[in-house]
Amino acid sequence: MTDSLLDQALVEEATKKSGLIWVRGAGAARALWHVWHDGAAHLVGDGPGEQPLPGLADGATATVTVRSKDKGGRLVGWTARVVELAPGTEAWEAAVAELKGKRLNAPDGEEMPARWARECRVLRLEPEGALVDPAPGSDAAPPLPTPATTRHPIPAALPRLLRKRRRA
């Protein structure tokens, strides 16, 4: 009994303090931002401009790995039951209120909850069972394909222009 309470406390404290968690559903593990609320990690995604949540279906299980905020290493792993919250329910409203406060650079500010209700999924990852031992070795994977590109090299004259500004 004591071990399960300590495990639960470890999961809660580590997950609360970490900005990202690695979640492995049916596919590859993904780094996802989350909020710890009411004894579970809550995620929002699968909508325009939000994080993708592939392989996370209602009623499925997922493996969550929590990283250290300061060193970035794996702290604890746990198994979660995935629950999709229905828009408009009391649980959904409470989760969205917490998520809204943590969402950075939202394009629509106060309209965000309405957009999430129309276009996104809000998931609750409830810890269940004992801790999972994070596998030794690297979980490194090749980067996912993206349309993002790198910038072009800076113009050759830019350093001279910047030096002139400093002198003035």
Summary of the structure (lengths in Angstrom):
residues: 168
radius of gyration: 19.9
end to end distance: 70.3
largest distance: 70.3
contacts: 407
relative contact order: 0.18
helix: 30%
strand: 29%
